[in-house]
Amino acid sequence: MKAQLDAEDKVTKDGFRETGMYDSASSPTKEKVEKFVMADGAVEGEGSVYKGIKHVNVAIPKSLYEDAKKALEEKKESKNALLTLMGAIESEVSTEP
């Protein structure tokens, strides 16, 4: 499996990253972000923005992992969130089924 750095970000394509679009954690009020302890969120002005989840385990195919890590090392850019997610990995455990 190869990293598809040119794959379109479907969330952006469908308009979900536009101003005024909220999800279950983002809010027009800054108080809500504090209630979602597993969410990576931030206060922006009088509102809050949900950036993703934090402190979770993920499993990805080794070939995709290695390809994405190589892309990060080569400072490549991606049209989607793959390299952002890969760059946020804090620890690695290699356990193959």
Secondary structure, 3 states (H helix, E strand, C coil): CCCCCCCCCHHHHCCCCCCCCCCCCCECCCCHHHHCCCEEEEEECCEEEEEEECCCCCCCCHHHHHHHHHHHHCCCCCCCCHHHHHHCCCCCCCCCC
